[in-house]
Amino acid sequence: MSPWGLLWGSVVHRPYVYAFLACFLVFALRHLGVWRMLLFMLPTWVIAYACEYSSTRNGFPFGYYRYFDDTRTRELWISNVPFFDSLSFVFLSYFSFVLASALVGDVSRPVSRAIPWLGGVLMMLLDVVIDPVALQGDKWFLGRIYDYPYQGFYFGVTAANFGGWFFVGFVTQAFFLLVLRGSLRPVPRRFVLGAYGVYAGIFLFNLTMTLIIGDYRLAAASAVVTAGTLGAMAVGLRTRRALAQLSSREGSA
């Protein structure tokens, strides 16, 4: 099959990935514009792919793991890494970045050095729900795509994997802020609420898959992580908005 046919196969076999990627395109075009969207998207994909390629060979930064190439004739792979997997980090990092920016400052002026740290944590928390059910992909339509050489401590997932997700989130967002010049486009409050909704949707999609495969112990743990993360963020966003409104009233007094 041609590379274009394999790319189309990736879309057909992983529609949920491309649905979230479409959300990224809509939000990032509004927030960043075309060139800055590409400035976020392309380096993030390159960094994520390099990290996956590295981990499958020397264990950095996700720890050792391997992909099964059962779908190599049906979807696009680059060397020994399926294209859709590294591409997913683009929207995962972006929505974590937007919410981190909203929690510690202004989405249109992300100048705080705390943003990549918080963004990395928010992305890692997504993985706490994503990877344990992805590891059981043979029980749902994801398919059996990877495994570790040894059993991880959290439903089979290793601590190194969680650390790697934080690393990729931190590095990709820190790099974007490093090369960013000037402010981003102003966005209304509903933009942040929409980003929060997409971030929550990623959690809920994976939680739903966990319930479908009948792993209720994992589902309970993932529900706690989901509720705790989304609840803490909702409180933080509301507090940030209240402080901004107070500051605005004091400035106009």
NORPEJO-V257447 format. One record per helix or strand of 3 or more residues. SS is the DSSP state (H for helix, E for strand). FROM is the first residue (numbers start at 1). TO is the last residue. If there is no record, write none. Layout:
ss = {SS & SS}
from = {FROM & FROM}
to = {TO & TO}
This chain:
ss = {H & H & H & H & H & H & H & H}
from = {3 & 15 & 83 & 114 & 137 & 159 & 189 & 216}
to = {13 & 58 & 104 & 134 & 139 & 179 & 212 & 252}
